[in-house]
Each structure stands twice: as C-alpha cells, then as structure tokens.
Amino acid sequence: EAEKLAYAFFAELLGRRVRAVAIAGNHDHPRRIQALGPLVEKLGIRFCHFVGDDSVFEIDEARIAVLPWVPEHKLLDAESLMGATADRAADYSERMSLIVDQLCSGFT
C-alpha cells in the first residue's frame, strides 16, 4: 500500500513536470531502490540509496545533500566512505552529525 501511494505521488509529479529526490529510509532495501534508479531517473526522479561520493549533487539551481538511512551496524562503512573520522565510543547521533557536516561542507 505504501509503495502504491508513493508511485501515485511520483506519477502526479511527472504530470506536473516536477523533478524529485527520494531517499531510502529504514524500511527500504538499498538494492531495491538502486534497481529502480535507472527507470525513475528517466521520469525526473532521483532515488538515493547509499551514502557515497554521489550524495551531494545539483538539480537545476539547487545543491542537494542526501543522507539515506544508515543502520547503526553500517555506520562505520558510511563514515569511511565520506572520509569522516570519529571516536568509536561516540553515540550514533554524534557520529551521524559528523557525516552530515561532511556532506554539507561545500555549501554556502
């Protein structure tokens, strides 16, 4: 039901010629979102599924930084991809803040 609603919403955006960015959440399997990417990109929708080098991009005049859901057990991988370093004893929130800071470092 949730996917049906989401696709109906994306169809509405397409009809209005509105581009969109969708970010994987805690109930979305990243590989499934990745598989849909090439299809939905032709419709003006960008699906973001992993944290990585393509997590900051531009659409029209907007510069966008995305942070898909990062499970706590995957946090180390996300930090190393973004070049962030953290005290391993720091809690999840503090470590995620470092990643957000890294993503937004080029923003004015």
C-alpha positions as protocol buffer text, in pm:
chain_id: "A"
residue {
  index: 1
  type: GLU
  ca { x: 0 y: 0 z: 0 }
}
residue {
  index: 2
  type: ALA
  ca { x: 284 y: 239 z: 84 }
}
residue {
  index: 3
  type: GLU
  ca { x: 455 y: 178 z: -249 }
}
residue {
  index: 4
  type: LYS
  ca { x: 125 y: 226 z: -432 }
}
residue {
  index: 5
  type: LEU
  ca { x: 87 y: 568 z: -268 }
}
residue {
  index: 6
  type: ALA
  ca { x: 447 y: 661 z: -343 }
}
residue {
  index: 7
  type: TYR
  ca { x: 420 y: 569 z: -711 }
}
residue {
  index: 8
  type: ALA
  ca { x: 91 y: 758 z: -743 }
}
residue {
  index: 9
  type: PHE
  ca { x: 266 y: 1060 z: -593 }
}
residue {
  index: 10
  type: PHE
  ca { x: 556 y: 1027 z: -838 }
}
residue {
  index: 11
  type: ALA
  ca { x: 307 y: 998 z: -1127 }
}
residue {
  index: 12
  type: GLU
  ca { x: 147 y: 1323 z: -1010 }
}
residue {
  index: 13
  type: LEU
  ca { x: 488 y: 1493 z: -1005 }
}
residue {
  index: 14
  type: LEU
  ca { x: 562 y: 1366 z: -1354 }
}
residue {
  index: 15
  type: GLY
  ca { x: 232 y: 1508 z: -1478 }
}
residue {
  index: 16
  type: ARG
  ca { x: 329 y: 1846 z: -1335 }
}
residue {
  index: 17
  type: ARG
  ca { x: 688 y: 1819 z: -1466 }
}
residue {
  index: 18
  type: VAL
  ca { x: 830 y: 1845 z: -1115 }
}
residue {
  index: 19
  type: ARG
  ca { x: 1166 y: 1679 z: -1052 }
}
residue {
  index: 20
  type: ALA
  ca { x: 1209 y: 1492 z: -725 }
}
residue {
  index: 21
  type: VAL
  ca { x: 1461 y: 1324 z: -500 }
}
residue {
  index: 22
  type: ALA
  ca { x: 1359 y: 1019 z: -296 }
}
residue {
  index: 23
  type: ILE
  ca { x: 1582 y: 898 z: -14 }
}
residue {
  index: 24
  type: ALA
  ca { x: 1589 y: 540 z: 113 }
}
residue {
  index: 25
  type: GLY
  ca { x: 1451 y: 505 z: 464 }
}
residue {
  index: 26
  type: ASN
  ca { x: 1486 y: 246 z: 736 }
}
residue {
  index: 27
  type: HIS
  ca { x: 1229 y: 12 z: 574 }
}
residue {
  index: 28
  type: ASP
  ca { x: 1369 y: 41 z: 219 }
}
residue {
  index: 29
  type: HIS
  ca { x: 1620 y: -213 z: 96 }
}
residue {
  index: 30
  type: PRO
  ca { x: 1901 y: -13 z: -68 }
}
residue {
  index: 31
  type: ARG
  ca { x: 1949 y: -267 z: -351 }
}
residue {
  index: 32
  type: ARG
  ca { x: 1581 y: -247 z: -443 }
}
residue {
  index: 33
  type: ILE
  ca { x: 1595 y: 133 z: -455 }
}
residue {
  index: 34
  type: GLN
  ca { x: 1916 y: 110 z: -659 }
}
residue {
  index: 35
  type: ALA
  ca { x: 1749 y: -126 z: -910 }
}
residue {
  index: 36
  type: LEU
  ca { x: 1463 y: 121 z: -965 }
}
residue {
  index: 37
  type: GLY
  ca { x: 1703 y: 413 z: -1016 }
}
residue {
  index: 38
  type: PRO
  ca { x: 1756 y: 391 z: -1394 }
}
residue {
  index: 39
  type: LEU
  ca { x: 1382 y: 365 z: -1455 }
}
residue {
  index: 40
  type: VAL
  ca { x: 1271 y: 654 z: -1236 }
}
residue {
  index: 41
  type: GLU
  ca { x: 1557 y: 883 z: -1341 }
}
residue {
  index: 42
  type: LYS
  ca { x: 1401 y: 893 z: -1689 }
}
residue {
  index: 43
  type: LEU
  ca { x: 1090 y: 1032 z: -1516 }
}
residue {
  index: 44
  type: GLY
  ca { x: 1284 y: 1312 z: -1341 }
}
residue {
  index: 45
  type: ILE
  ca { x: 1312 y: 1131 z: -1007 }
}
residue {
  index: 46
  type: ARG
  ca { x: 1643 y: 1057 z: -840 }
}
residue {
  index: 47
  type: PHE
  ca { x: 1648 y: 769 z: -592 }
}
residue {
  index: 48
  type: CYS
  ca { x: 1925 y: 783 z: -332 }
}
residue {
  index: 49
  type: HIS
  ca { x: 2007 y: 456 z: -165 }
}
residue {
  index: 50
  type: PHE
  ca { x: 2362 y: 462 z: -27 }
}
residue {
  index: 51
  type: VAL
  ca { x: 2589 y: 721 z: 130 }
}
residue {
  index: 52
  type: GLY
  ca { x: 2879 y: 787 z: -101 }
}
residue {
  index: 53
  type: ASP
  ca { x: 3051 y: 1014 z: -348 }
}
residue {
  index: 54
  type: ASP
  ca { x: 2722 y: 1096 z: -523 }
}
residue {
  index: 55
  type: SER
  ca { x: 2549 y: 1208 z: -201 }
}
residue {
  index: 56
  type: VAL
  ca { x: 2589 y: 1576 z: -296 }
}
residue {
  index: 57
  type: PHE
  ca { x: 2460 y: 1687 z: -635 }
}
residue {
  index: 58
  type: GLU
  ca { x: 2282 y: 1967 z: -816 }
}
residue {
  index: 59
  type: ILE
  ca { x: 1939 y: 1974 z: -973 }
}
residue {
  index: 60
  type: ASP
  ca { x: 1862 y: 2292 z: -1162 }
}
residue {
  index: 61
  type: GLU
  ca { x: 1972 y: 2571 z: -922 }
}
residue {
  index: 62
  type: ALA
  ca { x: 1954 y: 2357 z: -608 }
}
residue {
  index: 63
  type: ARG
  ca { x: 2252 y: 2193 z: -443 }
}
residue {
  index: 64
  type: ILE
  ca { x: 2132 y: 1886 z: -255 }
}
residue {
  index: 65
  type: ALA
  ca { x: 2296 y: 1667 z: 7 }
}
residue {
  index: 66
  type: VAL
  ca { x: 2121 y: 1340 z: 86 }
}
residue {
  index: 67
  type: LEU
  ca { x: 2168 y: 1101 z: 372 }
}
residue {
  index: 68
  type: PRO
  ca { x: 1977 y: 777 z: 322 }
}
residue {
  index: 69
  type: TRP
  ca { x: 1905 y: 569 z: 631 }
}
residue {
  index: 70
  type: VAL
  ca { x: 2226 y: 433 z: 783 }
}
residue {
  index: 71
  type: PRO
  ca { x: 2172 y: 141 z: 1023 }
}
residue {
  index: 72
  type: GLU
  ca { x: 2392 y: 162 z: 1329 }
}
residue {
  index: 73
  type: HIS
  ca { x: 2586 y: -150 z: 1229 }
}
residue {
  index: 74
  type: LYS
  ca { x: 2667 y: 12 z: 890 }
}
residue {
  index: 75
  type: LEU
  ca { x: 2777 y: 345 z: 1034 }
}
residue {
  index: 76
  type: LEU
  ca { x: 3147 y: 260 z: 1015 }
}
residue {
  index: 77
  type: ASP
  ca { x: 3117 y: 195 z: 640 }
}
residue {
  index: 78
  type: ALA
  ca { x: 2935 y: 525 z: 581 }
}
residue {
  index: 79
  type: GLU
  ca { x: 3193 y: 720 z: 780 }
}
residue {
  index: 80
  type: SER
  ca { x: 3484 y: 573 z: 588 }
}
residue {
  index: 81
  type: LEU
  ca { x: 3314 y: 645 z: 252 }
}
residue {
  index: 82
  type: MET
  ca { x: 3267 y: 1010 z: 345 }
}
residue {
  index: 83
  type: GLY
  ca { x: 3617 y: 1044 z: 488 }
}
residue {
  index: 84
  type: ALA
  ca { x: 3478 y: 1122 z: 834 }
}
residue {
  index: 85
  type: THR
  ca { x: 3654 y: 1000 z: 1142 }
}
residue {
  index: 86
  type: ALA
  ca { x: 3501 y: 955 z: 1482 }
}
residue {
  index: 87
  type: ASP
  ca { x: 3571 y: 820 z: 1826 }
}
residue {
  index: 88
  type: ARG
  ca { x: 3427 y: 469 z: 1815 }
}
residue {
  index: 89
  type: ALA
  ca { x: 3277 y: 522 z: 2160 }
}
residue {
  index: 90
  type: ALA
  ca { x: 3068 y: 819 z: 2043 }
}
residue {
  index: 91
  type: ASP
  ca { x: 2699 y: 755 z: 2015 }
}
residue {
  index: 92
  type: TYR
  ca { x: 2510 y: 715 z: 1689 }
}
residue {
  index: 93
  type: SER
  ca { x: 2374 y: 1070 z: 1689 }
}
residue {
  index: 94
  type: GLU
  ca { x: 2716 y: 1232 z: 1726 }
}
residue {
  index: 95
  type: ARG
  ca { x: 2867 y: 1012 z: 1457 }
}
residue {
  index: 96
  type: MET
  ca { x: 2580 y: 1082 z: 1216 }
}
residue {
  index: 97
  type: SER
  ca { x: 2633 y: 1455 z: 1278 }
}
residue {
  index: 98
  type: LEU
  ca { x: 2989 y: 1418 z: 1152 }
}
residue {
  index: 99
  type: ILE
  ca { x: 2860 y: 1267 z: 829 }
}
residue {
  index: 100
  type: VAL
  ca { x: 2604 y: 1546 z: 786 }
}
residue {
  index: 101
  type: ASP
  ca { x: 2880 y: 1804 z: 844 }
}
residue {
  index: 102
  type: GLN
  ca { x: 3093 y: 1632 z: 577 }
}
residue {
  index: 103
  type: LEU
  ca { x: 2804 y: 1626 z: 328 }
}
residue {
  index: 104
  type: CYS
  ca { x: 2733 y: 1996 z: 377 }
}
residue {
  index: 105
  type: SER
  ca { x: 3092 y: 2115 z: 391 }
}
residue {
  index: 106
  type: GLY
  ca { x: 3077 y: 2268 z: 40 }
}
residue {
  index: 107
  type: PHE
  ca { x: 2751 y: 2454 z: 97 }
}
residue {
  index: 108
  type: THR
  ca { x: 2740 y: 2832 z: 118 }
}
